[in-house]
């Protein structure tokens, strides 16, 4: 199964975020899944890719050419797919995924998982959209989606497609539902 993971190109300031990236990477490799991610060697992205590689797993990086030219590409991954734009990257990563997981990250992570969530809400796919809420990092986002639903800008059915997981076991169960 292709697991598309969105996460920070910076490490963040909580060691638990690094541990989450290691945990997800080891699980992807151990289960024989393939990682689809942004292709960078830096931050949590690099930690995740390294964990999958160390576990003997396959890693596909989808990286805009400008990031490659700036030296961010992870040289040890299985395959790199260069794109011209971030929008092209986002679309390709979504098309390639069988399940989606957002780990802690910044605006880019939110941008990428948001498009996946929107497409699920529109009925364009039925793949799990999982937000790994490590140490409550995404509590404000979870509250915002609840508020969006309460204000009637999202149906209950669409809201239920967004899975906030607080453990790897919850992620496993969501992915197993595919």
Kinemage of the C-alpha trace (Angstrom):
@kinemage 1
@onewidth
@group {chain A} dominant
@subgroup {mainchain}
@vectorlist {calphas} color= white
{ca unk a 1} P 0.000 0.000 0.000
{ca unk a 2} L 1.201 3.529 -0.757
{ca unk a 3} L 1.125 5.642 2.383
{ca unk a 4} L 1.389 9.354 1.619
{ca unk a 5} L 2.793 11.250 4.586
{ca unk a 6} L 2.829 15.020 4.995
{ca unk a 7} L 5.093 16.491 7.676
{ca unk a 8} L 7.512 19.229 8.563
{ca unk a 9} L 10.702 20.056 6.694
{ca unk a 10} L 11.847 21.398 10.060
{ca unk a 11} L 12.274 19.239 13.174
{ca unk a 12} L 9.976 21.210 15.470
{ca unk a 13} L 10.804 21.820 19.113
{ca unk a 14} L 9.195 18.765 20.716
{ca unk a 15} L 11.262 15.536 20.668
{ca unk a 16} L 7.964 13.635 20.467
{ca unk a 17} L 7.546 14.844 16.880
{ca unk a 18} L 10.821 13.148 15.880
{ca unk a 19} L 9.700 10.012 17.695
{ca unk a 20} L 6.398 10.091 15.792
{ca unk a 21} L 8.250 10.295 12.460
{ca unk a 22} L 10.491 7.376 13.472
{ca unk a 23} L 7.499 5.349 14.646
{ca unk a 24} L 5.539 5.890 11.431
{ca unk a 25} L 8.603 5.184 9.273
{ca unk a 26} L 9.382 1.930 11.078
{ca unk a 27} L 5.756 0.846 10.815
{ca unk a 28} L 5.594 1.603 7.074
{ca unk a 29} L 8.723 -0.473 6.469
{ca unk a 30} L 7.706 -3.339 8.771
{ca unk a 31} L 4.285 -3.657 7.113
{ca unk a 32} L 5.767 -3.649 3.614
{ca unk a 33} L 4.058 -0.400 2.671
{ca unk a 34} L 5.660 2.184 0.376
{ca unk a 35} L 6.253 5.739 1.615
{ca unk a 36} L 5.197 8.606 -0.627
{ca unk a 37} L 6.455 11.915 0.744
{ca unk a 38} L 7.914 15.274 -0.243
{ca unk a 39} L 11.431 14.006 -0.988
{ca unk a 40} L 13.494 16.173 1.361
{ca unk a 41} L 16.325 15.074 3.627
{ca unk a 42} L 15.718 17.792 6.217
{ca unk a 43} L 13.562 18.044 9.338
{ca unk a 44} L 10.956 15.432 10.138
{ca unk a 45} L 10.841 14.542 6.445
{ca unk a 46} L 14.412 13.257 6.597
{ca unk a 47} L 13.794 11.400 9.860
{ca unk a 48} L 10.773 9.623 8.350
{ca unk a 49} L 12.549 8.657 5.124
{ca unk a 50} L 15.607 7.417 7.024
{ca unk a 51} L 13.428 5.223 9.251
{ca unk a 52} L 11.733 3.612 6.245
{ca unk a 53} L 15.071 3.079 4.485
{ca unk a 54} L 16.676 1.599 7.622
{ca unk a 55} L 13.726 -0.793 7.866
{ca unk a 56} L 14.265 -1.961 4.290
{ca unk a 57} L 11.259 -0.123 2.892
{ca unk a 58} L 10.675 1.701 -0.353
{ca unk a 59} L 10.602 5.514 -0.391
{ca unk a 60} L 9.253 7.632 -3.240
{ca unk a 61} L 9.984 11.349 -3.001
{ca unk a 62} L 7.968 13.895 -4.959
{ca unk a 63} L 10.125 17.021 -4.957
{ca unk a 64} L 9.785 20.315 -6.843
{ca unk a 65} L 12.851 21.049 -8.955
{ca unk a 66} L 13.577 24.257 -7.061
{ca unk a 67} L 13.994 22.254 -3.837
{ca unk a 68} L 16.249 19.801 -5.646
{ca unk a 69} L 18.344 22.683 -6.989
{ca unk a 70} L 18.556 24.142 -3.466
{ca unk a 71} L 19.990 20.850 -2.173
{ca unk a 72} L 17.072 19.521 -0.123
{ca unk a 73} L 16.633 16.204 -1.954
{ca unk a 74} L 17.209 13.029 0.057
{ca unk a 75} L 19.835 11.191 -1.979
{ca unk a 76} L 19.177 7.805 -0.336
{ca unk a 77} L 15.551 7.298 -1.338
{ca unk a 78} L 14.362 4.646 -3.766
{ca unk a 79} L 12.966 6.999 -6.390
{ca unk a 80} L 12.572 10.735 -6.944
{ca unk a 81} L 9.792 12.216 -9.028
{ca unk a 82} L 10.628 15.853 -9.867
{ca unk a 83} L 7.798 18.343 -10.325
{ca unk a 84} L 7.735 21.897 -11.595
{ca unk a 85} L 5.423 23.320 -8.927
{ca unk a 86} L 4.139 22.686 -5.427
{ca unk a 87} L 0.637 22.260 -6.875
{ca unk a 88} L 1.890 19.508 -9.185
{ca unk a 89} L 3.641 17.850 -6.232
{ca unk a 90} L 0.499 18.019 -4.098
{ca unk a 91} L -1.659 16.477 -6.835
{ca unk a 92} L 0.799 13.676 -7.607
{ca unk a 93} L 1.243 12.762 -3.944
{ca unk a 94} L -2.525 12.625 -3.546
{ca unk a 95} L -2.988 10.510 -6.683
{ca unk a 96} L -0.295 8.054 -5.587
{ca unk a 97} L -1.621 7.546 -2.045
{ca unk a 98} L -3.863 4.777 -0.775
{ca unk a 99} L -3.989 6.444 2.660
{ca unk a 100} L -2.838 9.839 3.921
{ca unk a 101} L -1.223 10.780 7.202
{ca unk a 102} L -0.302 14.264 8.418
{ca unk a 103} L 2.325 14.429 11.150
{ca unk a 104} L 3.247 17.683 12.862
{ca unk a 105} L 4.335 20.317 10.385
{ca unk a 106} L 3.706 23.837 9.211
{ca unk a 107} L 1.701 25.614 6.529
{ca unk a 108} L 2.840 23.236 3.765
{ca unk a 109} L 1.647 20.222 5.747
{ca unk a 110} L -1.712 21.896 6.364
{ca unk a 111} L -1.994 22.850 2.696
{ca unk a 112} L -1.379 19.293 1.531
{ca unk a 113} L -3.646 17.463 3.989
{ca unk a 114} L -6.365 20.098 3.505
{ca unk a 115} L -6.643 19.312 -0.182
{ca unk a 116} L -6.913 15.602 0.589
{ca unk a 117} L -9.653 16.338 3.136
{ca unk a 118} L -11.542 18.570 0.700
{ca unk a 119} L -11.458 15.903 -2.010
{ca unk a 120} L -12.706 13.269 0.454
{ca unk a 121} L -15.518 15.600 1.516
{ca unk a 122} L -16.486 16.052 -2.125
{ca unk a 123} L -16.631 12.276 -2.549
{ca unk a 124} L -13.647 12.140 -4.923
{ca unk a 125} L -11.946 9.413 -2.859
{ca unk a 126} L -12.681 7.160 0.113
{ca unk a 127} L -9.134 6.856 1.395
{ca unk a 128} L -8.288 7.444 5.061
{ca unk a 129} L -7.311 11.045 5.922
{ca unk a 130} L -5.423 10.694 9.192
{ca unk a 131} L -4.028 13.515 11.270
{ca unk a 132} L -1.528 12.242 13.830
{ca unk a 133} L -2.334 14.413 16.809
{ca unk a 134} L 0.914 13.698 18.658
{ca unk a 135} L 0.971 15.409 22.062
{ca unk a 136} L -2.174 17.345 21.117
{ca unk a 137} L -0.359 19.254 18.364
{ca unk a 138} L -3.453 19.320 16.164
{ca unk a 139} L -6.033 19.974 18.926
{ca unk a 140} L -6.717 23.507 17.597
{ca unk a 141} L -7.278 22.091 14.090
{ca unk a 142} L -9.615 19.418 15.428
{ca unk a 143} L -11.557 22.126 17.260
{ca unk a 144} L -11.664 24.224 14.083
{ca unk a 145} L -13.124 21.366 12.044
{ca unk a 146} L -15.721 20.819 14.780
{ca unk a 147} L -16.562 24.529 14.605
{ca unk a 148} L -16.768 24.395 10.787
{ca unk a 149} L -19.253 21.542 11.075
{ca unk a 150} L -21.231 23.291 13.847
{ca unk a 151} L -21.463 26.430 11.675
{ca unk a 152} L -22.852 24.250 8.872
{ca unk a 153} L -19.941 24.754 6.483
{ca unk a 154} L -19.261 21.010 6.522
{ca unk a 155} L -21.576 18.039 6.778
{ca unk a 156} L -21.262 15.501 9.591
{ca unk a 157} L -20.418 12.892 6.969
{ca unk a 158} L -17.514 14.993 5.647
{ca unk a 159} L -16.277 15.731 9.200
{ca unk a 160} L -16.238 12.018 10.039
{ca unk a 161} L -13.816 11.416 7.161
{ca unk a 162} L -11.120 13.344 9.066
{ca unk a 163} L -9.482 10.946 11.507
{ca unk a 164} L -7.546 12.487 14.389
{ca unk a 165} L -5.340 9.705 15.741
{ca unk a 166} L -3.389 9.936 18.968
{ca unk a 167} L -1.472 6.664 18.579
{ca unk a 168} L 0.059 4.360 16.008
{ca unk a 169} L -2.580 1.754 16.883
{ca unk a 170} L -5.333 4.159 15.828
{ca unk a 171} L -3.456 4.854 12.587
{ca unk a 172} L -3.065 1.116 11.930
{ca unk a 173} L -6.808 0.572 12.395
{ca unk a 174} L -7.667 3.431 10.042
{ca unk a 175} L -5.288 2.171 7.346
{ca unk a 176} L -6.531 -1.409 7.771
{ca unk a 177} L -10.015 -0.180 6.848
{ca unk a 178} L -8.890 0.408 3.250
